[in-house]
């Protein structure tokens, strides 16, 4: 019984979450839901009763008109002719839904005025007979100018008709910018002045020019905003601008047709109703943003004629008498028509207003829809699981059918728009979801015993093969409360400790104690977390930790790790010990952090190949490499442990070596390089920090082969390794290098040892590179005058940019330096 109550509580919680999700999607009009709601809206709109005929006709400027008259745009005298014809047929209202901003024939008028001015200037110079001809010519030009003034021609026709409605257009930065920051009274002049003022054009408003505007019956805005799917479903009846509200083109046409006249409105209080707007006797339901939902009719509900037909044909007197004629061009999309003219949308909007054929989103829609959703949520949470599967499913179908039929009836028959989607979604998706959740809850504590045993045996198999991570993955699928599983986990954690993967051991221990205390697990976790000395090996969180009193010492291969010495170009350097012969060694690791995954395998192969080549070098001035290997995915190199100082310490002015001692050091390095070059090994990174001066005075060159490995690993990132000041011109140019590149670097080291300055400098990396490749160094004797002339010659030859002029090998360098030493007096 207790488990049943728990089940009911969980179902109640899930049902509430599902209900809240639906409410949030409903409140914020989540796009996927909004899309399907529009589909539902359009489907119901197509089912509404349509008009068989209407008093509205549409004059289309279509392809046939363009072919029969000329390409668009036309001169306004064509529109004037149609206005005259429609007026003669007794049309009640003429709506010209065309842009009439900007004057036409402006350039022609200016040219004629210019010609007239020219002739007038000649009048004084001519005789009486000639002046008479000029006056006659000027009169003819004025008549031509008058005939070419198509704006006045259209204005005259609009004035004679006295029933023409014209459009204007508001341009806003965004949909919310309905107010101008600086009132300019552009539109108020038009409305308060009785159409006798010029409607100026600004970045906010475009309307007909004054000559035409002042002759019109009314003007309305033609702003239309499509939904996200590009379809126009609403007519914005009023737009606010400069604290006034201006009617739409469609509203003006309907109002004038019904004997009303709508001017700019200062306050909405007088025209607001519970459901929308009321203009005298005209009442229109709207949304909160003053938009009217358009109830679309069939295209056939409106008579349509081509513009050229009106110009060319003669119609019967009663064809257009008392009608509303709309002349239009633009194409947009609507819920019922994939692509149509703006005039057809206007026709539907006008028809809706004059016939009170309205759609309405009633104020009581939200509480009804919310109440239905809550009722369906209660059904899911507390009732559906108590019924039989068949009864529950039939109840679901009944609810869905009843709600959707009600929503259909109210929309089609009464014009009330209620959402079909959200309550239907809650039931249609919530019911199967609750069934799935119920099955999961009932079966969550019934893990198959065969699966547990299979995972346990697989874990033991993986553990015996050293695949500890895979073993842990299998044991995590087993119940930790089982004592046998606890024992397996404990042994697995010990194996992680032996492998020096202490972070992973802690994870296993912490997973183990989620099933209760076990042995000394808590003590072990505390001991591992409190470790003070830690040596980081590899990457990915694998660690070796030196814990006080620990019975084992971390190792790399066969070498015991004693402490960390520092970080080199490759990675970390450790002090190690070879337990077989009790010899201390330096161990360098190859750091993988900056190496691209795709190159890692190739870099490892190159590392071992270069390390092997360097390990074959046996010379008293080259550090000895004992061993290379890989442990836990980490490549390492064991080499001779040196006790001394880097040569870089003796490059400072205060610590400079005597000339003879400096030369002997460089001669030893040159001899070592000569040996390595003969073996086919190029160092690539000769610099003071890679030359060690031991306590007994011995010289050792370190890091043979390392630069080549690291340079390969960095190629794709464009990083130049080593210290740029010591690189040869061919090295910084990315060319193939040989032993002569090392000799150039050795020349830089010798120069610095003697002068405490580097031969090539630069304010930036690019400047330094340029100087190495192109500039001539300052002779060493100019910096330090006691440098012998023969030694200066040796330096210059080492620093030759032209390879053919540089020393060919280290043997020549060592020989010349020794001769120079013999000539220097003590």
N, C-alpha and C positions, 0 to 999 in steps of 0.2 A: 504493500500500500504506500509505504514511504517512497519507494522508487517511482510509483505512479504520480505522486504529487510533484516529485522532482521533474518528471517528464513534462507534466502540465505547465509547471513554472517555466521551463525552458521553451516550450512552444509559445507561451504567452510573450516571453521576451523576444523571440525571433519574429513573431507576428507584429509586435510593436515596432521593432526596428524596420521591418519591411514597410509598415504603414508610414513611419516617419520619412523613410527614403522617398516614398511616393509623394508625400506632402511637400518635401523639399523640392523635388523635381517640378511639382505643380506650382509652388510659390515663386520659384525662380525661373520658370519657363525653360527648363533644361533643353538644349537644342534638339537632341534625338526625339524627346517627347513632343517638343514643339512642332517638329517636322511631321510626325504622324497625326498630330491634332489638325494640322493644315490639310493633310490628305483626307481626313475624316470630314472636315469642313467643306472641302471642294466636292466630295462625294455627295453630301447632303444638299449642297447648293444645286447640283445638277438635277436633283430629284424635285426641286420646287416647281410649282406651276408657273408656266411662262405665258407671256402675252402673245396673243395671235396677231395683234396690230397695235400701233401706237401713233401719236400725233407728231412723231419725231422722224425727220429724214436726214440722211447723212450725205454730204457732197464730198466725195473722195478725190483727192489729188493723187491718182494712182498711176500705174505704168502706162495705161492706155492714154491718160491725159498728157503725160510727159511725151509720149510718142506723137500725139496729134497736135500738140501746141509747140512746146520746145522744152529743153532741159531746165531743171530747177536751178536757181530761183527765177521766177517770172517778174516782169514789171507789174506794178500794182494796178495798172489800168485793167488787167485781166480780171483781177478780183473785183474791181469796181463794176465791170460789165456784168459779172454774175450777181453782185448785190443788186444792181438795177433790175435785172431780169426777175430775181426772186421777189423783189419789192413789187414789181408789176403783177406778179402772180398772187399777191395778197398774203405773203408769208407773215405769220404773226411775230416770230422772233428769228433773227439771223445771228448765229454765233460764229465768229471768225476765229477759229483756234489755230492761228498762224502768228509767227513772230513779226511784229510791225515796228520794232524799235529801229532807230536809225533812219535817216532820210535817204530816199532813192534819187537817182539822177542828179546828185549834188555836183559831180564833176562836170556834167554837160551844162548845167546852169551857170557854173562859174566860167566856163569857156565862152559861153554866149555873152555873159556880162563883160568879159574881157574884150571881146570883139566890138561890142557896142561902145565901150569906153574909147576904144581906138578910133572908131569912126567919129565919135563926138569931138575928139581932139582935133580932127581934120576940118571941122565945120568952119572955123574962123578963116582958114586959109583958102577956102574954095569960093567960087562965084555963086550967084543966086541959083542958077539952074542945077549946078552940082549939089548944092546944099539940099535942094528939094529931093534929089535922088537919094541922098544919104538918109534924109528923114524917112523916106519910104522904106529904105533898106532896114533901118533901125526898127521901124514898126513891124516889118516882117519877122525880124529876129525876135522881137518880144512875143509875137504870136507863136513862133516855134518854141520859145522857152516855156510859154504857158502850156502848150500841148505836151511838152516833155515833162512837165511837173506832175508826175504820176501820183505823188502824195496828195496834192490838191484834188486831183481827179478822184482818188478813192475817198478823200474827206468829203467831197461834194456828194458822192453817192451815198456815203454813210449818213450824211445830214438829211438827204432827201428821204431815205428809207425810214429814219427816226426810230428804228427798232433793233439796232445792231449792238451786240454785246462783244466787247473786246477783252483779250487776256493781258495779264501782266505776270511777271515771274519774280519771286523773291529768291535771292541767293544767300545762303547762310554758311558760315565756316563749318558748322556741324549741326546735327538735327536739333540740338538743344538751344542753339543760338537764335532765339526768336526775337531778341531785342537789340536795337542798335545802341551802342554806347553813347553816341552823340545824336540827339534828335535833330533831324533836318527838315521835318515837315514836308517831305517830298510828296508822300501819298496823301497827306491831309489836305494839301492844296487841291489835289485832283478831286477829292470827294466834296470838300466844303465849298469849292469854287464852282460847282455845277459843271464840271468837265471843261471849263473855259481856261484852264491853266495848262502850261506845258508839263507833261510828265517827264521829269529829268531822269537820265540814266545814271545810276551809281553802281558800286560794286555789290549793292544789296538788292536793288530793284531795277527791272527792265520792263518797260511798258510801251504802248504805242506813242508815237510822237504827237505833239500838241495839236497839229493840224487835223489829225484823225481823231485823237482822243476827245477833243472838245465837242465833236459832232456825234459821239456815240451815246447810246441810251444808258449804258452802265459798263463797268469794268470789274472783272473778278480775277483772282489769282488762279493760275493753272499748275501750281505745285502739286506733284503727286509723288508719294514715297512708296516704293515697292517693298514687299517683304523679302526676307533673305533668299527665297527661292526665285525672286525676280517677278513675282506676280502681284498685281495691284488688286487688293481686296477692300480698300477703304478710300473714302473721299474726305480730305481734310477740309471741312466746311469753313473754318475760320483760321487765320494765321495772325499771330500777334506781332506787331511791329511798331516801335515808338509808342508803346502803351495804348495802341489802338488795335482792334481786331477787324480784319478785312475778309469779306466773303469770297468763296471760291467762284470760279467761272460757271460751274454747273449750278450752284445755288443761285447766282444772279439770273441765269437763264430761266430757271424754274420760277423764281420770284416774280420776274417781269412778266412771264407768261400768265401767272396767276394774279396779275394786277398789283403787285407789290413792288417796292423799291428798297433795297438794302444799302444803307450807307455804312461807313466805318463806325464801329461800336466802341464806346469808351469803357463801359462796364458790362459785365456779363450777367450781373444780378437780375437785371430786368428781363433777360431772355432765357435764363436758366430754368429748367424744369427738373423734375425728379429723374427723368430718363434721358434728357437731352437738351435741345434748344427749341425756342418758340419765337417765330417772327410773325407778329400779328396773329393771323389764323393758321400759319404754316408751322406745324409741330414735327420735329424730326428727332428720333432717338439717336444718341451718339455715345461714343466711348468717352472716358475721362479726358482725353486729349482733343476733344471736339471733332472727332472723325466719325463719319457715317459708314457703316458696313454696306457695301454695294450688293444688292440682290440682282444677279445677272440674268438677263433673258437670252433667248436664242438670237443668233445673228439675224435670222429671218424676221424677227419682230420689228425691225426697222427697215424702212425702204432706203435703198442706197443707189446713188447715181454718180457717174463719173463727172468730173468737173467739165470736161470738154463737151459732154452731152448737154449740159445746161447752156453752154455758149452757143452750140451749133443747132440744137433742136428747139422746136416750139411745142410746148405742152398744153394740155387742156387747162382751162381757167381754174378748175377745182382740184387739180393735182396737188398743188402746194398751199392752197388757201387755208389759212388758220393754222398752218403747221409750224413746227420749230425746225429750222434748218441749221445744221452744223457743218461748217467747212473746215476740214482738217487734213493733216498730213502724217504726223509722227506715228511710229509703231511701238507698242509696248505689249506686255503679256498680262493676261487675266486668268482667274481660276478656270473659266470655261473655254477660253480661246488660247491656243498656244502662242499665237502672235496676231495682233490686231491693231487697228488705229486708235490713237488716243480719243478720237471723236466717238468711237463706239463705246468706250468706257464712260465718256461724258454723257452720251445718250442714255445709258443705263442709269447713271446717277440722277439725271434730270427726270427720267421716267419714275424712279423710286420716289422722288419728292412730290411730283405733281399727282401721283396715284396713291400716295401713302403706302407704297409697297416696300416696307422696311424690315430689316433684320435687326435684332436687338440682343445685346448681352445684358440681361436684366440684373438689377442690384441683388436679387435673391439667388443668383446663380451660384455664388461662392458658398453660402451656407448650405444650400441643397447638395452641391457636389461634395463638400467636406463631410456633411452628415452621412451621405451614401458611402463614402470611403471609410468612415469610422464604423458604420454598420457592417460593411464587408470585412473590416479588420477584426471586429468582434466575432464574426462568424468563423474566420480562420483560426483565431486564438482559442476560442472556448467551445465552439459547436462542431466544427467539421470533423475533429478526431473522435467525437463521441458517437457520430453516426456510422452506419455501415459504409463501406466503400461506395456501394451503388447509390445509397441515399445521399451521401455527401456529394458525389459527382452530379447527380440529378439536380440537387439544390443549387450547385454552382451554375449549371446551365440555365436554370430558371432565373436566377438573379441576373446573369449576363443578358439573357434575352429580354427580360422585363425592362432593365435599365436602358438598353440600347434602343428598344422600340419606343420607349417614352421620349428619349432624346431625339429620335428621328421625327416623331409626331410633332413635338414642340417646335422643331426647326422648320419642318416642311409646311405644317399647317398653321402655326401661330407666329413663326418668325423669331422664336426664342432660341438663342444659341447656348446650349449646355454642353460641357465636355463629355464626350463618350469615352475618351481614351483612358483617363487616369483611374476612374473606378474599375473599368474593364481590365486594365493592366494589373491592378491590385489583386483581382480575383484570378485572372487567367494565368498569371505568373506566380502569385503567392501560394495558390493551392498546391501545385506540383512541388514548389520549393519546400513547403511545410512537410509534404510527404517524404521528400528526400531527407530532410533534417530529422524527421521522426525515425527513419530507418538508421541513420547514423548514430543517433542517441541510443537507440535500443541495442545496437551492435558494438558500441564503442568499447565496452568492457569484456567483449567475448573474442579475444584474440585467439586465433587458431593455434592449438597446442603443437601441431605438426610444424607450423611455420616458426614457432619459437625454437623448437628443437633443431630445425634446419639452420636457422641463423646462428645458434650456439655452436653447432658443429663446424659451420663455415668459418666462424670467428676463430675457433681453435686451430683450424687448418691454416688460415692466413697468419696467425700468430707464430705458428711453428716454422713458417717460411720467411719470417721477418717482415711481413707486410702488416705492420701494426695499425696504420691508419684504416685499412680496409677491415681489420678485425674489430676495431672500435665502432665502425659504421654498422656492422652486423650486431654487435652487442647492444648498441643503442636502441635497436628494434625489439629488444627483449625487456620484460618487466624487471626493474631494478629491485623490487621488493623480494625477488627470488634469491635465497641465500647462495645457491650455486652460481647464479649470474654475478652476484657481488664478488664471489671468490675469483671468478674469471676476470672481472674488471680490475680487481686488486693486483693480480698477477700481470695483467697487461700494463698497468701503470708502472710497476717495477721494471718491466722491460723498457718502457720509455725512459725511465731514469738511467738504466744501464746504457742506453743509446745516447744519453746526454740531451734528450729532448724534454727538458724539464717543464717547459710551458705546456706541452701536450700531456705530460704526466699529471700536472695540476688539473687540467681540464677533465681527465678521466677520474681523478679522485673526487672532484666536485660533483661530477655526474653520479658517482657511486653513492655519495652521502645524501643524495636526494631521496634515496630509499631508506634512510636511517643510518645511525652510527655503525661503523665497522672497523674493528681492530684499531690501528694507530693512524688512521687516515687523516684525521684533523691535525694531529701532530706533524705529520709529513707535509701537509699543505702549508702549515705555518712555517716550518723549517725551510721549505723551498722559497716561499715568498720573502722570508727575512734574510736571505743570503746576501752577504755584503760584497763578495768578490765574484765578479762575473766576467767570463771571457766569451765574447760573441763570435760564433763561427757560422759562416754561410749566411743565408738569408731566409726569409719566410718565418722568422720567429724562432728558429732552432737555436738553442743555446747550450753552452757548457758553463756550469757554475761551480766555482771552487768554494765548497762549503767547509767550514772549520770542523775537523773531526770526521770528515767523510772517509770511508774505507777505500774509495777508488779515486784515481787521478784521471782527469780527462785526457784523451789522446787524439792525435791525428795520425792515422796509419799506426806505425809502431812507436811513434815519438810521443812522450809524455809532455803535456803542456804545463809549463811552470808559471809563466806570467806573460803579460803583454808588454812588448818593447816600444811599440809605436805604430804609426800608419805610414805606408809607403805609397808609391804611385799605383801599385797593383792592388793593394789591400792592406790587411793588418799584418804586422810582424810580431812573432812570438818568440820567447825564449823557451827552447825545448830541450829534451834530453833523450838520447838514444840508450834505452835500458840495456841493450845487448852488450855495448862496449863502454857504458857509463861516460858518454861524451856529450857535452853541451853543444847545441847547434842553434842557429837562427833559422826560423821557419817563416817563409813568406807565402801568403795566400793570394789567389787570384780572385779579385772582387768582381762579381757578376752584375752589380746593380746598374751600371751604365752601359751594359752590353745588350744590344737588341736580341730578342729571343730567337729570331731567325738565324743569327750569326753565332749563337752560343756554342753549338756543337763544333763549328769550324774553328772558333777561337780556342776551345779546349785542345783540339788536335794540334793547332799551331803552338800552343803553350808547351805541350809535352815535347814537340819536335825541337823547338828552340832551346828548351831547358836541357834536352839531351845533347844538343850541339854545344851548349855552354858547358855542360858537365864533362865533355871530352877535352876541355881546355885544361892543361896541366902546366902552369907557369907560376914562378914564385911571386909575380906581381899581379896575379889574377886570383880573385877569391874562389875557393874550391866549392863545387856543388856536389853534395853527397848523394842526394836522392830526390826523386819527384814522385808524386802519387796523387790519389784522389780518395777522399773519405767523406761519406755522407753528402756526395754531390759537390764537394769543395776541393778544388785543385790546390796543391801546396808544393813548395820547394824547400828542402832542407839543405843548408849550406854552412860553410865555415863561420864560426862565431868570432867576430873581430873585436879587439879591444884597442881603441884608439880614437882619433878625431878625424872629422871630415876636412878635406883640404880647404873648404870654403872658409874655415875659421882663420886661415892664414892669408886671406885676400884683403883683409882690412889694413889700412896704413899703419896702425899701431902694432900689428902683429905680423908684418911682412917677413918672410924668410930671407936670409942672406941670399945674394944672387947665386952663389955656387950651390947652396942647398936646394934652392928653387929649381935650378937647372938639372940637378941630379934627380929630383922628383919627377920632372917632366921627361927626362931621358928614360927612367924606369917605366913610365906610362907608355912612352913611344915604343919601347922594347916589347911591352905586353901587347900593345895593339898590333905590332908587326907579327907577333906569334899568332894572335887571333885571326888576323886577316889572311895569313897563310893557310889557316884551317877553314877559311870560308865564312867566318863569323864577323859581322859588322856590329859594333856596339850601338851606334845611332844616338846616344845620349851622353856623350862625354861632357862632364861639367865638374866643378870642384866637389859638389856633394856626393858624387859617385866615385870619388878617389879618397881612400882612407890612408891616413898616416898613423901607423901603429906605434905603440909606446916604445918599441925597440927600434923605431926608425924605418921599419919596412913600409913599402908602398903596395897597396892593394886596389885594383880596379874592380868595382862591383857592378851588378845588374847587367851582365852581358846577355843579350838576346831579349831582354824585357821590353825595351822600347819597340822592337818589331812586333811583339805580341800586342802590346797596348795600342800601338798605332793602327793596327788592323781592326781592333775592336772599336775604335773611335771614328773610323773612316766615314761612316754614314752620317755622323753628327757634325762633321766639319771641324772637329777640335784638333788643334796641333799640340801634341804632347811635348813634354820636356820644357826646359827654359829656353825661350826664343833667342835670347842673347848669344847662346852658344851654337846655334844651328848654322849649317853651311848654306850658301846661296842655293845650291841644287836641292837641298832638303826642304827649304821653305817654299820652293817652286813646285814641290810635289814630284820631282824627277826621281828616277832610280838612282840610288846612292851606292857607293862602294867605300873601301877603306879610306880613300882620300877625304871623304866627308868627316870621318873621325879626326883626321889630322888637322882639318880646318878648326874643328871644335877645340882640339888640343892647343892650337895657336892662340885662340881666345883665352883659354885657361892660363897659358904662359904670359900673355900680355897683362892679364889681371893680376897674376902673382907678382909681377915686377912693378907695376904702376899703381895697383889698387883701384884701377878703373877698367871699364870694359871698352873695347875698341869701337863698338857700334852702339849708339843710343838712339832714343826717339821718344817724343812726347806721348806717342800712342803706339799701340801694337802695330798698326799699319805703317806708321813712320819708321819704326824699328825694322820691320821686314824690308821696307824699301831701302834703307841705309845698308843693311847686310848685303842685299842683292846688287846695289849700284854705287854706294858711296865709298870713298877711300878713307881708311882709318888714319888717325893722327899718329905719326911715327912715335914709337915708344920713347925714343931719346928726347923728344920735345917735352915729354911729361916728366921723365926722370933722366937727367943728364948723365948719370954715372953708368948708364947701360952701355956696354961696349958696342962699337959699330958692327962687328961680326954677328953679335947676338940680335941686333936690330934687323940685320939681313935675314936671319933665320925666321924671325917673327913675320917679316913681310912675305917671305916665301910660303910660310904656313897659311897666311891669310889671303893668298892669291885667289881671286874669284874665278879665274880661268883654270880649269882642272889641269890643263897641259903644263902650266907654269908652276903648279903646286908640287910639293914633295910627292914622290911616287909611292913611298912606303915608310913605315916607322923606323926601319933600320937606318935609312939615310938621315932621318931626323936625329935619332940617338947618336949617330956617328958625328954629325956636325956639332951637336950640343957638347959632346965629350971633348972635341977639339977646342971648342970655345972655352970650356972649363979650364983646360990646360993653359990657355993663354991669359986667363984672369989671375992676377996676383992676389995672394992672400992678404 
